[in-house]
Amino acid sequence: MPYIRLSGFYLFYFALLGTLLPYWSLYLQSLGFSAVTIGWLMGILHVSRVLAPNLWGWLADITGRRLRIIRLGALASWLCFALIFWQQGAVGIALVMAAFSFFWNAVLPQFEVVTLGHLGENRRQYSRIRLWGSVGFILAVVLVGPLLDMMSVALVPFVVFIIMILIWLSTLLIPAGPLVSAEAAASVERLAPVLKQPQVLVFFLVCFLVQLGHGPYYTFYSVLLEGLGYSRGEIGLLWALGVVAEVLLFAVMPRLLGRFSLRIILLISLVLCVVRWGLTAGMPEQLGWMLLAQTLHAATFGSLHAVGIALVQHYFTPNTQGRGQALFSSLGFGAGGALGAVAAGQLWSSMGVMTFALASLVSVLAFVLALIWIYPQRYRPSGC
C-alpha cells in the first residue's frame, strides 16, 4: 500500500484548509469588505461542494477514471486560482473562488474512495493516513500566522497558490487503485433506494447540521479573536491546538472503532459539539476556556469525520461509493457549510459572539436526531 504517497496528498490538501479557514477571512477583511460580504464570500467555498462532488462522483463511478478526475480537479484548481492576483473587488474575488472551488471540492471525496480502495480490508487504518491531513493543517496555521504578523496579510493568496500546486503534484505520485467493476455503469440507478432509507436521510441531515453549526467558527473565529486582542500568531496556535487534538484522535481511532460502536462515538461527539460552541459563546476572552474548547475539535471534526466516512462505507455499495462520499461532502461541508457561513455573516453584526450560541443549539438538534434514528447495525445495503 502506498502509505507515504497517500499521506502526502492529505498533508498538502489540509495545509490549504489550514491557510484558508483561519486567514482568508482576515485577507478579505483587509480589503475593506463588511461582515456580510465576508460571509457570502466564505460561503462560496462551501456552495460549490453541493454540486461539484456529486457531478465528479457520478463521473468517477460510471467511468472508473477516478484518479484521472482527481488529477484534473487539482490541476484546474490552481489554474483558476491564479486569477486572484488580478482581483480586488468582491465580484471578481467571488468568481475566482467559485471557479477554483468547483474543481478543488471535487478532489477530496474521490480521493477518499481511492484511499479506502488501497486499504482494502484494513479500512480501520484510514485514520492513520488521514491524520497527516491534520498535520498539514497544523503546520499551515502555525507557520502562516507568524509569517503574516511579520509581513502582511496580503501574502495569503501567494501561500494558497503554492500549496495548490503541491496538491496537484502529489496526485501525480498516486498509483491507480483497484479497478471499478464492469457493473459500475449499471449501478447508477441503485442510489435512489439507499437514499429512501430514513436512517440514511437522517445521517445526511445530521452531517448538514454539524457543518451548519461550524459556520461561525470557520467564518468569524479568527475575526473574533483578533477583535479581542489576540495576535495572529496566537490565533494560529489556537487553530493548531484543535487540530493537534484531532491528530491524536485519528491516531487512536482504530482502537476506538474496535471497542465502541459507530453510534456511541457519534452521539458522544455531538454532545461535545454542544459544549464546544457553548464555551466559545460564553468565554472567548478567557484563554484557558478557549484552549479547552479547541481541544474538542477532536470530536466536533475528527471523530465525526471518521465516523461519517465509516457510515458512508456502511450504507453504500462499492459501486456507489463515489457518489456516497460526494453526498457526504456536498450535504455536510457543502450545503451545511455554505448556509452556516452565510447565516453567520448575516447575524454577526447584530449578535456577534452569541452566534456561537445558536451553533450550540443546532448541535443539540443534531444529537436528538441521531439519538432517535441512527442505528447502523439495523441497516445492511443490498449488493453487499
Buried (B, 14 or more C-beta within 10 A) or exposed (E): BBEEBBBBBBBBBBBBBBBBBBBBBBBBBEBEBBBBBBBBBBBBBBBBBBBBBBBBBBBBBBBBBBBBBBBBBBBBBBBBBBBBEEBEEBEEBBBBBBBBBBBBBBBBBBBBBBBBBBBEEEBBBBBBBBBBBBBBBBBBBBBBBBBBBEEEBEBBBEBBBBBBBBBBBBBEEBEEBEEBEEEBEEBBEBBEEBBEEEBBEBBBBBBBBBBBBBBBBBBBBBBBBBEBEBBBBBBBBBBBBBBBBBBBBBEEBBEBBEEEEBBEBBBEBBBBBBBBBBBBBBBBEEEEBBEBBBBBBBBBBBBBBBBBBBBBBBBBBBBBBBBBBBBBBBBBBBBBBBBBBBBBBBBBEEBBBBBBBBBBEBBBBBBEBBEEBBEBEEBEBEEE
